[in-house]
Amino acid sequence: MRKTTYLLPILVVAIVGALSSIFVVDEREKALVLQFGQIKAVKEEPGLAFKIPIIQEVVRYDDRILSLDTETIEVTPSDDRRLVVDAFARYRIADAVQFRQAVGVGGIRAAEDRLSSILNAQIREVLGADQVTSDTILSEDRRLLMTRIRDQARAQARSLGLDVVDVRLKQTNLPAQNLEATFARMRAEREREAADEIARGNEAAQRIRALADRTVTETLSDADREANVTRGEADAERNSIFAGAFGADPEFFAFYRSLQAYERALQGQNSTMVMTPDSQFFEYFKSESAGGTFFDRPAALPVAPATDEDQAEATPDPAAPEVETVDAPVTATTTAPASN
């Protein structure tokens, strides 16, 4: 009975010791076995591992790629335009032993503080180089700058047992006090470009308008020339017809020209014409009892005074017989329209 009483605690202690000597290494981590602070074993492969209970302890580190956001800092490129830069990095623990020796018990937090200092120093060094301007940082060329920052930071981070996988610049802005001046300069440049475009557009518009005006003038000139030619040909044909009519029947021609004179003289234009009743202008208005019809009139018939144009139209045919025209005195008075 006493043996059973002693064996039970011993068995319990043995089971607890056996369980405490076994630990599991996850595939997402690395493990170090420490004895009194000294590294005794490195477990990087996932699975079961053993340690001495109580004397040894296990320290685990994440084996995945970790992220680190740096603090916002100001850099001054070669063109003296200050920029506010905010970056982030991707890193992983490449050597757990060296990492433990470098950061000690501080772990990941201490490592990130030192890595952040390294990144900030490299950002200032690369972005503040002589050949680097603010335009280069803000353009697509900053990919090369980020690659240089990563390579230089990786070389220094190896002493911490870290591998810097990538470095990216999240924000690259001007300081708040410089934004308004920069925006004003950008607006002035855009306004200047707009004024240049407007000036070029006005110049092109003037050329187009001048060409259009020239085309219109040439078209109207050609049209007037063709119209004058057509009008001249028509006038010549009309004069030929008038001359033929005069040669065929001078009396009828005189009657026709008198009718034209009546038409022009008797148009209603709010005017008054005063003439003597026995004027030759009214010869064809007399009744048949007063002198017969115009077919019974002698060849010498009164015709209204003709203008230069009418004289040109009535050029007689040399082959036609001569007709003597007697101009009768005409008294005409034209008065202005009576006021209301």
C-alpha positions as CSV (number, residue, x, y, z in Angstrom):
1,M,0.0,0.0,0.0
2,R,2.9,2.3,0.8
3,K,4.6,1.5,-2.5
4,T,1.5,2.5,-4.4
5,T,1.4,5.7,-2.5
6,Y,5.0,6.6,-3.5
7,L,4.7,5.4,-7.1
8,L,1.7,7.6,-7.9
9,P,3.5,10.9,-7.3
10,I,6.6,9.7,-9.1
11,L,4.5,8.6,-12.1
12,V,2.8,12.0,-12.2
13,V,6.2,13.8,-12.0
14,A,7.5,11.6,-14.8
15,I,4.5,12.3,-17.0
16,V,4.7,16.0,-16.4
17,G,8.5,16.0,-17.1
18,A,8.0,14.0,-20.3
19,L,5.3,16.4,-21.5
20,S,7.3,19.4,-20.7
21,S,10.3,18.1,-22.6
22,I,8.2,17.9,-25.8
23,F,7.3,20.9,-27.9
24,V,5.9,21.5,-31.3
25,V,7.4,23.7,-34.0
26,D,4.8,25.3,-36.3
27,E,5.6,25.6,-40.0
28,R,5.1,29.4,-39.7
29,E,7.8,29.9,-37.1
30,K,11.3,29.2,-36.0
31,A,12.3,28.1,-32.5
32,L,15.5,28.4,-30.4
33,V,16.3,26.2,-27.5
34,L,18.0,28.3,-24.8
35,Q,19.8,27.0,-21.7
36,F,20.5,29.7,-19.2
37,G,20.3,32.3,-22.0
38,Q,22.7,30.4,-24.3
39,I,21.5,29.0,-27.6
40,K,21.6,25.3,-27.6
41,A,19.6,24.3,-30.6
42,V,17.8,25.8,-33.6
43,K,14.5,24.2,-34.8
44,E,13.5,25.5,-38.2
45,E,11.7,22.4,-39.5
46,P,8.1,21.9,-38.4
47,G,7.3,19.0,-36.1
48,L,8.0,17.6,-32.6
49,A,11.2,18.6,-30.8
50,F,12.7,17.9,-27.3
51,K,14.3,20.0,-24.6
52,I,15.4,19.5,-21.0
53,P,12.6,20.4,-18.7
54,I,13.1,23.3,-16.4
55,I,16.7,23.8,-17.5
56,Q,16.0,24.7,-21.1
57,E,13.4,27.0,-22.6
58,V,12.0,27.6,-26.1
59,V,11.8,31.0,-27.9
60,R,9.7,31.3,-31.0
61,Y,10.1,33.8,-33.9
62,D,7.7,34.3,-36.8
63,D,9.1,33.0,-40.1
64,R,6.6,34.8,-42.3
65,I,7.2,38.1,-44.2
66,L,6.4,40.9,-41.8
67,S,5.5,44.5,-42.5
68,L,6.9,47.7,-41.1
69,D,5.6,51.3,-41.6
70,T,8.2,54.0,-41.1
71,E,7.6,57.3,-39.6
72,T,6.9,60.4,-41.8
73,I,10.2,62.3,-42.5
74,E,11.2,65.3,-44.5
75,V,13.9,65.0,-47.2
76,T,15.5,67.8,-49.2
77,P,16.4,66.8,-52.8
78,S,19.1,68.5,-54.8
79,D,16.6,71.2,-56.0
80,D,16.0,72.3,-52.4
81,R,12.3,71.5,-52.6
82,R,11.4,69.8,-49.3
83,L,9.3,66.7,-49.5
84,V,7.4,64.7,-46.8
85,V,8.0,61.0,-47.4
86,D,6.2,58.1,-45.8
87,A,7.5,54.5,-46.6
88,F,6.9,50.9,-45.6
89,A,9.0,47.8,-45.8
90,R,8.6,44.1,-46.0
91,Y,11.1,41.9,-44.1
92,R,11.6,38.5,-42.6
93,I,13.8,36.9,-40.0
94,A,16.5,35.2,-42.1
95,D,18.8,34.0,-39.3
96,A,17.2,33.3,-36.0
97,V,20.5,32.9,-34.1
98,Q,21.9,36.2,-35.4
99,F,18.6,37.9,-34.7
100,R,18.6,36.6,-31.1
101,Q,22.2,37.8,-30.6
102,A,21.5,41.2,-32.1
103,V,18.2,42.2,-30.4
104,G,18.4,39.9,-27.3
105,V,15.3,39.8,-25.2
106,G,13.8,42.8,-27.0
107,G,12.5,40.6,-29.8
108,I,10.5,41.9,-32.8
109,R,9.8,45.4,-31.2
110,A,13.5,46.1,-30.7
111,A,14.3,44.8,-34.2
112,E,11.7,47.0,-35.9
113,D,13.0,50.1,-34.1
114,R,16.5,49.5,-35.4
115,L,15.2,48.6,-38.8
116,S,13.1,51.8,-39.0
117,S,16.2,53.8,-38.1
118,I,18.1,52.1,-40.9
119,L,15.3,52.7,-43.5
120,N,15.0,56.4,-42.6
121,A,18.8,56.9,-42.9
122,Q,18.8,55.2,-46.3
123,I,15.8,57.2,-47.5
124,R,17.5,60.5,-46.6
125,E,20.7,59.4,-48.2
126,V,19.2,58.2,-51.5
127,L,16.6,60.9,-52.0
128,G,19.0,63.6,-50.9
129,A,21.7,62.7,-53.5
130,D,23.1,65.3,-55.9
131,Q,21.5,63.8,-59.0
132,V,18.0,63.3,-57.4
133,T,15.5,66.1,-57.8
134,S,11.9,66.4,-56.6
135,D,10.7,65.8,-60.1
136,T,12.6,62.5,-60.2
137,I,11.0,61.4,-56.9
138,L,7.5,62.3,-58.1
139,S,8.0,60.6,-61.5
140,E,8.1,56.9,-62.5
141,D,11.9,57.0,-61.9
142,R,11.4,56.6,-58.2
143,R,11.2,52.8,-58.7
144,L,14.9,52.9,-59.2
145,L,15.2,55.0,-56.0
146,M,13.2,52.5,-54.0
147,T,15.3,49.6,-55.3
148,R,18.5,51.5,-54.1
149,I,16.9,52.1,-50.7
150,R,16.0,48.4,-50.4
151,D,19.5,47.2,-51.4
152,Q,21.3,49.5,-49.0
153,A,18.9,48.8,-46.2
154,R,19.2,45.0,-46.8
155,A,23.0,45.2,-46.5
156,Q,22.7,46.8,-43.1
157,A,19.8,44.7,-41.9
158,R,21.8,41.5,-42.3
159,S,23.7,42.3,-39.1
160,L,20.3,42.0,-37.3
161,G,19.6,38.6,-38.9
162,L,16.9,40.3,-41.1
163,D,16.3,40.2,-44.8
164,V,14.6,43.3,-46.3
165,V,12.3,42.0,-49.1
166,D,10.9,45.2,-50.4
167,V,10.7,49.0,-49.7
168,R,8.0,51.2,-51.0
169,L,7.3,55.0,-50.8
170,K,3.7,55.4,-49.8
171,Q,3.4,59.1,-49.9
172,T,5.6,61.8,-51.4
173,N,4.0,65.2,-50.7
174,L,5.1,68.7,-50.2
175,P,4.9,70.3,-46.7
176,A,1.7,72.0,-45.9
177,Q,3.3,75.5,-45.9
178,N,4.6,74.9,-49.5
179,L,1.4,73.5,-51.0
180,E,-0.3,76.8,-51.7
181,A,2.7,78.3,-53.4
182,T,3.2,75.2,-55.5
183,F,-0.5,75.2,-56.5
184,A,-0.3,78.9,-57.4
185,R,2.7,78.2,-59.6
186,M,1.0,75.2,-61.2
187,R,-2.1,77.4,-61.9
188,A,0.1,80.1,-63.4
189,E,1.8,77.6,-65.7
190,R,-1.6,76.1,-66.8
191,E,-3.0,79.6,-67.4
192,R,0.1,80.4,-69.5
193,E,-0.4,77.2,-71.5
194,A,-4.1,78.0,-72.0
195,A,-3.3,81.5,-73.2
196,D,-0.8,80.1,-75.7
197,E,-3.4,77.6,-77.0
198,I,-6.0,80.4,-77.3
199,A,-3.5,82.6,-79.2
200,R,-2.7,79.8,-81.6
201,G,-6.4,79.1,-82.0
202,N,-7.1,82.7,-82.7
203,E,-4.3,82.8,-85.3
204,A,-5.6,79.7,-87.0
205,A,-9.1,81.2,-86.9
206,Q,-7.9,84.4,-88.5
207,R,-6.2,82.5,-91.3
208,I,-9.3,80.5,-91.9
209,R,-11.5,83.6,-91.9
210,A,-9.1,85.4,-94.3
211,L,-9.1,82.4,-96.6
212,A,-12.9,82.3,-96.5
213,D,-13.2,86.0,-97.1
214,R,-10.9,85.7,-100.1
215,T,-12.9,82.8,-101.4
216,V,-16.1,84.8,-101.0
217,T,-14.6,87.8,-102.8
218,E,-13.3,85.7,-105.7
219,T,-16.7,83.8,-105.9
220,L,-18.7,87.1,-105.9
221,S,-16.3,88.6,-108.5
222,D,-16.6,85.7,-110.8
223,A,-20.4,85.8,-110.3
224,D,-20.5,89.5,-111.1
225,R,-18.4,89.0,-114.1
226,E,-20.6,86.2,-115.4
227,A,-23.7,88.3,-114.6
228,N,-22.3,91.3,-116.5
229,V,-21.5,89.1,-119.5
230,T,-24.9,87.6,-119.4
231,R,-26.5,91.0,-119.0
232,G,-24.5,92.5,-121.8
233,E,-25.5,89.6,-124.1
234,A,-29.2,90.1,-123.1
235,D,-29.0,93.9,-123.7
236,A,-27.4,93.3,-127.1
237,E,-30.2,90.8,-128.0
238,R,-32.9,93.2,-126.7
239,N,-31.4,96.1,-128.7
240,S,-31.4,93.9,-131.8
241,I,-35.0,93.0,-131.2
242,F,-35.9,96.7,-130.7
243,A,-34.0,97.7,-133.9
244,G,-35.8,95.0,-135.9
245,A,-39.2,96.1,-134.5
246,F,-38.4,99.7,-135.4
247,G,-37.5,98.8,-138.9
248,A,-40.6,96.6,-139.4
249,D,-43.2,99.1,-138.0
250,P,-41.9,102.4,-136.8
251,E,-45.4,103.6,-135.9
252,F,-46.1,100.6,-133.6
253,F,-42.6,101.0,-132.1
254,A,-43.4,104.6,-131.3
255,F,-46.7,103.5,-129.7
256,Y,-44.9,100.8,-127.7
257,R,-42.3,103.2,-126.4
258,S,-45.0,105.7,-125.4
259,L,-46.7,103.0,-123.4
260,Q,-43.4,102.3,-121.6
261,A,-43.2,106.1,-120.9
262,Y,-46.7,106.0,-119.5
263,E,-45.9,103.0,-117.3
264,R,-42.8,104.7,-115.8
265,A,-44.5,108.1,-115.4
266,L,-47.8,107.0,-113.9
267,Q,-46.4,104.7,-111.1
268,G,-48.0,105.5,-107.8
269,Q,-45.2,107.0,-105.7
270,N,-47.3,109.6,-103.8
271,S,-46.3,112.4,-106.2
272,T,-48.2,114.8,-108.4
273,M,-47.6,115.5,-112.1
274,V,-49.2,118.6,-113.7
275,M,-49.3,118.8,-117.5
276,T,-51.4,120.6,-120.1
277,P,-54.2,118.6,-121.6
278,D,-53.0,119.2,-125.2
279,S,-49.5,117.9,-124.5
280,Q,-48.2,115.4,-126.8
281,F,-47.6,113.2,-123.8
282,F,-51.3,112.4,-123.8
283,E,-51.5,111.9,-127.6
284,Y,-52.6,108.3,-127.2
285,F,-55.2,109.2,-124.6
286,K,-57.3,111.3,-127.0
287,S,-60.6,109.9,-128.2
288,E,-61.1,108.6,-131.7
289,S,-63.3,111.7,-132.5
290,A,-60.5,114.1,-131.7
291,G,-58.0,112.6,-134.0
292,G,-58.6,109.0,-134.8
293,T,-56.8,105.9,-133.6
294,F,-53.1,105.6,-133.5
295,F,-53.1,103.5,-136.6
296,D,-54.5,106.5,-138.5
297,R,-51.9,108.9,-137.1
298,P,-49.2,110.1,-139.3
299,A,-45.7,108.7,-139.1
300,A,-44.5,111.6,-136.9
301,L,-45.9,110.6,-133.5
302,P,-45.0,112.2,-130.2
303,V,-42.9,110.1,-128.0
304,A,-42.0,110.8,-124.3
305,P,-38.5,112.2,-123.9
306,A,-36.1,109.2,-123.9
307,T,-33.2,108.6,-121.6
308,D,-29.7,107.6,-122.8
309,E,-30.6,104.0,-122.2
310,D,-33.8,104.3,-124.2
311,Q,-31.9,105.9,-127.0
312,A,-29.4,103.0,-127.0
313,E,-32.2,100.5,-127.0
314,A,-34.0,102.3,-129.9
315,T,-31.1,102.4,-132.3
316,P,-32.7,102.4,-135.7
317,D,-32.0,99.9,-138.4
318,P,-30.1,101.7,-141.3
319,A,-32.3,99.8,-143.7
320,A,-35.6,101.1,-142.2
321,P,-37.2,104.4,-143.5
322,E,-36.5,107.6,-141.6
323,V,-39.1,108.9,-139.2
324,E,-39.3,112.4,-138.1
325,T,-40.1,112.9,-134.4
326,V,-41.4,116.2,-133.2
327,D,-40.8,117.1,-129.5
328,A,-43.8,118.9,-128.1
329,P,-43.5,121.2,-125.2
330,V,-44.3,119.6,-121.9
331,T,-44.8,121.4,-118.7
332,A,-44.5,119.1,-115.6
333,T,-44.4,120.1,-112.0
334,T,-43.6,117.6,-109.3
335,T,-44.6,118.4,-105.7
336,A,-43.6,116.8,-102.5
337,P,-46.1,114.6,-100.7
338,A,-48.6,116.6,-98.7
339,S,-48.1,116.5,-94.9
340,N,-50.8,115.1,-92.7
